[in-house]
Amino acid sequence: MPGEEMTKLRLEIAHVLFIDIVGYSKLLINQQSELLRELNEIVSGTSRFREADAQGKLIRLPTGDGMAIQTFICGWEFTAGP
């Protein structure tokens, strides 16, 4: 029955963050590599990133000069620094 199928659906809200390094293509190759390494280090060092990754609720997509991150955890935020 259609009503039974609807009750089995589980809806979730996904939070998506797109990050882009402005001026990336104008940099030397070694500078590009260093910036991508630093970006990955900063993002993966956040507690929200580690929490979502540990729970298997994180999708990461490299985009060349940045990244796209999708998570299903509410209250997603990034803070850089200590």
RADA-V57234 format. One record per helix or strand of 3 or more residues. SS is the DSSP state (a for helix, b for strand). FROM is the first residue (numbers start at 1). LEN is the number of residues. If there is no record, write none. Layout:
SS | FROM | LEN
SS | FROM | LEN
//
This chain:
a | 2 | 7
b | 15 | 6
a | 24 | 3
a | 29 | 16
a | 47 | 8
b | 58 | 5
b | 66 | 6
//
